[in-house]
């Protein structure tokens, strides 16, 4: 046992250095996946690697600082101390500099760039101290390659801190679109290249994320730079993907002249260090240590080549090449769908929307689940009910069991875009004529102290009951009606999903009181323990109807017609548009690293059309204020002449 401990102590530096490099490889190839997936397990492992990479590198530096210079002490412990380990110090700095594909894991990391700058100062000085301890006469042959490696390490670490500073939303607002993109603006519009048109619009996008009004924006989809409605979803997708790169990667730094020069110096320096190391005499060093050093060099070159290829396929690089007439062929080559990573036939985000049905809080209502899954969930609910817990605990269990994601279909995006276009084209047409829903909505909005969360919860219950009463009629439009039922249910469940899991994206005060009401009025141990079935579904629907009656709301119609489905769909789209207008920009920026949200697309779309609180148009929930009275600090009389 003692010999095993001694072996671990002897080789712990080698293990830590290799583990640090492994974490960097993992982060490089998985860091960019966050914008295209909602997989919680993958996000967890990336988070662990992101935090662990810094801890491992710093801990390894600390261990190296405790190594003794065997030449100075005169002890015959060359194998025990591994003198070549001192040469790994600049590689740990390179690892602390992170990878181009991920500099910030969360939006809050960019706000802490000063803390990272302090860490930069501390770790660089520690690394220099560690190597200074090793500069005895017999190691002078490694001094020159180590100096070049240190240059690369310091530049890499500095790039990360610089990228965190530039990724801050306030810093992005102050950055401008490169001049070569502005020169090509007319050609972008003429060619209809939405990727390059998105580059030209990035100044406006940064203003939106920075909550800055842009009445004289550089891009306006309704003006001469019109984007066709059928390609608007992909146009917004490209814009958000570019914004993700600016916030969470080193893209902003590497587009600057200074960043390009520093990156060139770092690459030349590490190549020179590798050549000098190769020609040096390595016979007196441990074979394993030499092999590890080669792994660090060659592995670093591999990551650098991959990073260079990613940078070459960036649309910013393609625009720069397009501006150089002699490189236009290379730009077309890189932007071709077989080469570039910006392929328009594949999504640049998760292309999914969360789903949560609040009726599952009352019991097992998921009709699409298999019988086995419903019974397993019923057992978990029964155990949770026996163990006790308030409505918040039961909501957490229900969200864990019943939340899911579905694909955002083209019909949903088309309906949202069509509704937003109506706001700009003809505002008078936005006065809804909803003979079926008007009594319900007016009653809900007329409640004293009503908030948005309660509105969508009650309308969600109404929608679910009404959709349950839809039955195929065998008519020619049956397929359209069934499609509309699916759209209505997706939109309804999506808004409840946001309310339950991301309430910070909605203008709500919370709905704990509503859950408490459900819990005290309807949720019983029997409901939570059933294994599901049509009988329980009917019981849950009866409870939902009783909830509507308790609020003195009109009951759903006995049958669900096509006209009713159309009204429900339009109402939910209006709810999403209103929520998007009120959604904070910081929250939308945070969601870019979590696979994206549909509401973020709607938020950017309405911002492009100046339909936000700081734009030329402002969307409120309704003109029905009920008992609420609007007051003005400066309520001036209107001039009749105007």
N, C-alpha and C positions, 0 to 999 in steps of 0.2 A: 504493500500500500504506500509505503514511504517512497519507494522508487517511482511509483506512478505519479505521486505529487511532484517529485523532483523533475520528472519528464515534462509535466504540464508547466511547471515554472520555467523550465528551460526554453520551451517552444511557444510560450504564450504570446510573445511578440509576433512571431511568424503567423500564428493563427489569427490574431487580431488584425494584422495588416491584410491578410487574404480575405478575411470576413468583411473588412471595410470596403475592399475592392468589389466583392460580390454584391454588397448592398448598392454600390454605385451602378453596377450593371443592371440590377433589378430595377432601380429607380429610372434609369435611362429608358428602358424598354416598356415600362408600365406607367411612367409619369403622364404621358400623353393620352392614356386610355381613359382618364377620369372624365373627360368631356364627352365621351361616347358611351358611357355605361352607368347604370345605377346600381351595379353589383356592390352590395354592402361589404361582402367578404373581401373583394379585391381592394376596395377603398380602405378597409381596416389594415390589410397587409402593407399597402403603400404608406399609410400613416405610421405604422410601426417602423418600416424601413426608413422613412423620412426622419423620424426622431432618432432612431437607433444609429443611423449613419453618422450623425454628429457626435453622439455619445461615444461610439466605438472609436472614432478617430481621435477624439480628445483624450480618451482613456489610454489609447496606444501611445500618444505623445507623452502622457504622464509617465508611463512605464519606461519609455525610452530615456526620459530625463533622469531616471534612477540607475541606468546602466553605468558601470564603472569602466573607465579607460584602462584596459589590461596592460597596455604598454607603460602607462604611468605608474601603476601599482606594482608591476613586476610579477604578478601572479600568473601562473600557467592555467588560465581559465578561458582560453580563446573560444572553445566550443560552447562553453557555458554562457558567455556574454554575447557571442555572435556579433563581431565588430562591424560587419556589413549592415547590421540593422540600423545603425545611425544614418545610413544613406537613404533609408525609407522615409525620413522625416519630411522632405518636400512633397513626397507622394501623398502623405496624410493631409498636407495643406491643399493639394489638388482635390482630394476627396471632400474636404470641407467646403471647397468651392462649389460642389454640387454639379448637377448635370444641366444641359441646356433645356431639357424637356420639363424640368420641374425646379423652380426656385422657391415658390411659395406653395404650401399645401392648402392653406386657407387664406381668405382675403385679409384676415387680421395680421398675417405674417408680414405683409408689406408695410403695415403701420409700425412694425417693430424694427425697421431697418437700422435705426440708431443702436439698438441693442446688438444687432449683428455686426455693426461697425466696431463696437467695443470688443466683441469677441474676436473680430479680425485682428485688432491690435494685440490682444493678449496672446492669441494662438500663434501669430507670426513671431512674436518675441520669444515665446516658449520654444518654437521650432528652431529659431536661430540659436538659442541657448543650448538646446540639445546637440545641435551639430557643432557648436563651438567646443563643447566638451570632447568631441571626437577628433579634433584637428591636431592629432599628434603627428610626428614626423613620418611614421610608417603608413599613415592614411592620407598624406598630401596628394597622392595620385587621384583620389576621389574628390578632392576639393573643387577642382574646376567643373567636372560634370554636375556636382551638387549645386554649385552656384547657378548654373543654367536651369537646373530643375527647380531651384528656389524661385527663380524669376517666373517660371510657369505657375508654380503654386500660389505665389502672391497675386499674380494677375487673375488667376481663376477665382481665388477667394474674393478678391476685390470686385470681380464681375458679378458675383452673387449678391453682394451688398448693394452694388449699383443697380442691379436689376430689381431688387426689392424696393429701392427708393423710386425707381422709374415706374414700377408697377402700382404704386399708390395712385388712387383715383385722382387725387388733387394734382399729382405730377403729370398724369396722362392728359389732363385738361389743358395744361400749358404746352404740350407737345403739338407740333403741326404736321400736316401731311407733307412728305418729301416733295421737293420741287419737281422731280422727274414724274411723279404721279400727276401733279397739276398740269404739266405740259401735255400729258397724254389724255386729259379728261375728254376732249372732243372725240378722240379716236375710240375711247371706251364706249361712249354712247352710240357712235355710229356703227361699231361692230356688234353691239349688244352683248359684250362680255361682262356678265354679272360679277365675276370674281374681281376683275380689275375695276369695275364700277364701285364695288364694295370698298376697295382701297381708297377711292376718292371720297367716299362718304364717311371715312373713319373719324374725321374731325368732328362731324356732327354726332357720331356715336359716342365719342369721348365726352362731348358736352352733355349728352343724355345721362351717361353714367356718373358724371360729375355734378348733376343737378344744376347745370348752367343753362340759362335761356339762350336759344339760338334763333332769334327771329330772322337773322340774315345768314342762315346756315349755308354751308358750301354745297349741300346736297338736298334736294327736295324731290321726292318721288312723284309729286304732282306737277312739277314744272317741266322744264325742257329736258331734265335728266329722268324722264319717266321710265319706271320699271313696270313691265307688264304684270297684271295681277296673277297670271298663271306661274310666273317665276318669282314672285315676291317671297314665298316661303323659303326658297333656296337662297335668295338674296339676303334675307334676314339671317339665315343659317350661317352664311359665309361671314357676315358682319360679326355675329356673336363668336364665331370660331376665331376670327382675328383678334377680337377683344380678349378672349381667353388667353391667347398666346401673349398678348401684351401684359396681362396681369400676372400670369402664373409661370411664365418662362423667361428666358433671357432674350426674347425676340427684340424688344425695344433697344437693349444695349447693343446687340450685334448689328442693328441697322444704322447706328451712328458711325461717323468717320473715326472717332476716337476708339470706339469699341472694336471696329474692324482692324485698326492698326494694332491695338493691344492683343487681339486674338492672333494676328499674324506673328507678333513677337513671341507669344507664348508657344505657338506651334514650332517655330524655328528653334526656340530655346530647348524644348524637350527633345527635338531631333538631334541637336548638337550634343545634349547630355547623353543621349543613347549611344551616339557614335563614340564619344570619349570613353564611355563605360565599356563599350565593346573592345576597344583597343588597349584598355588598361590591363595590368597583370592581376588576374583573379585566382591564382593558384593557392594563395594562402588563406582564402576565404572558404567558408563552408559551402559545399556543393548545393545543398538545399537553399541556402540564403541567396546564392547566385541565381538559382532557378526562379526563386520568388521575385527577385529583382527583374529578371527578364519578363516574367508574367505581368508585373506592374507596367513595364514599358510597353510591351506588345499589346496588352489589354487596353492600355490608355490610347495607343494609336488606333486600335479598332473602334473605340468609342468616338474618337475624334473624327475618323473618316465617316462614321455614320452620322455624326452631328453635321459635318460639312455637307453631306448629301441632303439631309433634311433642310438645311439652310438654302441650298441651291434650288430645291423644289418649292420654296416659299413664294407666294404670289408677289411679295415685295421684291424679291430677287428677279422674278420674271418681268415685273414692270420696269425695273432698272435696266434689264437687258433689252427690253422692247424700246426703251428710250434711246438706246445706242443702236442705230440703224444696222450696223454691221453685225450685231448680235441678235437681231430679230428672229432669225431662224432657230437659234438656241432657245429663245423664249417660247416660241411655238412648240418646240420639241418638249420642253419641260412642262408646259401647260397641257400637253396632250393627255387624254384620259388613260393612256397606258403607262405614263411616266409619273406625272405629278400626283401628290397626295390629295389634291383638291378636286377630286372627281365628283362631278355634279350628279352622278347616278347613285351615289352612296351618301347616307346621312353623316353629317359632321357632329351630331349630338346623339343622345340615346334614342331619340324619336319615340319616346314613350311617355305616358301620363299615368300617374298613380290613380288607384281606384280604392275607395272605401265607402261601403254602404252603412249608413248609421243604423239601419234596422238590424244589422248584425249585433249591435250593442244590446238589443232587446232579446236576441237569441240567434240560433243558427238559421240565417236567411239566404245564404249563398246557394242559389239554385244550380249553378254551373259546376259545383264541386261534386266529386264522386262520393258514393255512399260511405266508403271507407274513410275518406278524409273528413267527412262530416261527423262520423262517429268518433274519430280521434279528437277532433276539435271539441266535441261535446264532452268527452272525458276530461279534457284540460279545463274546460269551463266549469265542470262540476267540482273538480279539485280546487280551482281558484275560489269558487263560491263557498266551499266548505272551509277553506283557509281564512276566509273573510277578506275584507278590504273595501274601501269606498268606491265611489263611481270612477275616480281617477285611475285606480288600479284595474278595474274592469275595463275601462276604456283602453288602457295600455295593452291588456291581454287581447282585447278585440282587435286593436290595430295590428298587433303582432301576428294574429292568426288570419285575419281577413283582408289585410291590405295586399294589393297586387298591382302590377303594372300591365298596361295594354298599349298597343301601338297607336300612335296618332295617325289616323287615316286622313286622306286628302280631303274628304268631305268636311271634316271639322275645320281644317285650315281655310278651305274655300269659303265656308260660311262666315268665319271670323273676318276674313279680308273683305268680303262683300259688305258686311255690316259696317266696318270702319270706313269703307269708301262712301257709304251712304251719308256718314257724318259730314264729309267734306263736299259732297256733290249737292245734296238737297236736304237741308236740316229740317224743313217742314215735313218731309216724309218720315222723320224719325218719331213722329207722334203715333204710338202704336195703337192699332185698332184690334184689340183683343177681347172680343165679346165673351169668351169663355174664362179667361184668366183675370180680366180687369177687376171683378168683384173681390177675388182673393187677394190680389196684389194691393189694391187700395185699402183693404182691411188690415193687411200686415203692416203696410207703411204708415197707416194712421194710428198705430198703437203708440201709447205714451212711452217714451224712453226706448223705442225700438232701436236696435243696432243691426249692422250688416250681418253679423254672425247669426243672429236669430232669424233674419229674413231668409238666408240660404238654407238654414236647418229646416224651417217650416216648409219652404218651397221644395226642398229635397224630399221630405215626407210626402207632400202632396204629389210630387212627380212619381215617386215609387208606387203609390197607391193607384194613380191614374194609369201608369204603364202596365200594371198588373191586370188591368181590365181591358187591355187591347187583345183582340182575337182576330186572326186572319179572316178575311171576307171572301177571298177567292176572286177578287176583282183584278183588273189589269194593273192597277197601281199598288198591288199588294207588296211587291218587292221594294218599292220606294218607301212604303210605310214601315216595313220591317227595318229597313236601313235607318229611317228616321228614329225609330224606337231605340236602336243601338246608339245613335248619336246622342239622343236625349239622356239615356242612362249613363253613357260615358261622361258627358259634361256634368251631370248631377253628381255622380260619384267622385269626379275629379275635384269639384269645389269642396266637397266634404272631406276629401283626402287632404287638401291644402289646409282646411280649417283644423283638422285633427293633428296633422304632422308638421305643417309649416304655417302656423297662424301669423308669423311675422310678415308673411307675404300678403296678408289680407288686412283691410281696415276694420279690424274687429277688436272688441274688448274682452274676448274670450267667451266660451260658452259653458263654463263650469256650472253656472246656475241651471242651464238647460239640461245638462247631464244629471245634476242632482234631482231635477224634477222627474226625469225619466226613471232614475233609480228608485225614487221613493214611490212613484205612481204605478210603475208597471213591472220592473225587472224583479223576477221572483226566482228562487232556487230551481223551480221546475223548468222555467224557460231556459235557464243556462245549462241545464243538464240534459235536455232532450237531444236525441241524435239526429234530428232534422226530419223533414218529410212535409208533404203537402198540408197535413193537418196543422203542423206548427207554423208553416208559412201563412196559412189563413189566420191563425191566432195572432201572429205578429202584425199582419195587415190590419186586423181589427184593433189592435192596440194603437197602431199608427193613426187610424181614423179617429179613435177616441182622443188622441193627442190633438188633432185638428179641432175637434169639437170643444176640447177644453179651452182652446184659445178663441173660441167663438168664430171659427173660420168656416167658409162654405165647404161643404163636402164635395169630393171629386165626383165627376159625372159618372153615370152608370155605365157608359161605354166610352171608349177612347177612339175618337175619329181622327181622320187625317188633318182636319183643321185644328183640332186640339194639339196634336203632335207638333204641328208647325208653330203654334203659339209657344209651347213649352220650349222648343229648340231656340227660338228667337229670344225668349226670356233668359235662358241660361247663357246665351252668347252675350247678351247685354250685361249680365252679372259679371261675367269674366272680364269684359272690357272695362267696366267700372273698377273692378278689383285691380286690374293691371295699371290703370291710371294712378291709383293710390299706392301702388307697391313701391317701397323704397328702393332706390338704385343700388345701395350697398347690398341689400338682400339678393337682388337679381345678379349682381356680380359674384356673390358667393355661390349661387346655384350653378354657375358656369362650370365649376370644378366638381359638380356632383351629377353630371349627366344632363343638366339643363332642365328647364320647366317650360311647359306650353305657355304659361302666363308671362314668362319673360319674352317670348316671341311677340305676344300681343302687346306687351308694354313697349317694346322697341318700335313696333308698327305704329301705334297711336302717337308715339313721340315723334316719329318721322312726319306725321301729318299734323304736328303741332297741337295735338289733342291731349295735353297734359296740364297740370296746374300752373306750370310756368310757360305755357305756350299761348297761342292766340285763341285757343278754344279750351273750355274747361267742362269736364263731364262730372255731373253730380248724380246721385243715386236716383232721385225722383223730384218732381215738382210738388209732390204731396208731402207736406211737412207735419201734418197732424197738429199736435199740441205744441210742437216746437216752433219758436218764433226766431227769425233771423234779425239780429241787430247789427248795426254798422257803427264803427267808431267815428267815421266821417260820412254822415248821411246828408249830402248836399241836394238842394232842389234842382230839378232838371230845367235847363233853359229851353223854353218852348221853341225858340228859333232853331235849335239844333235837333 
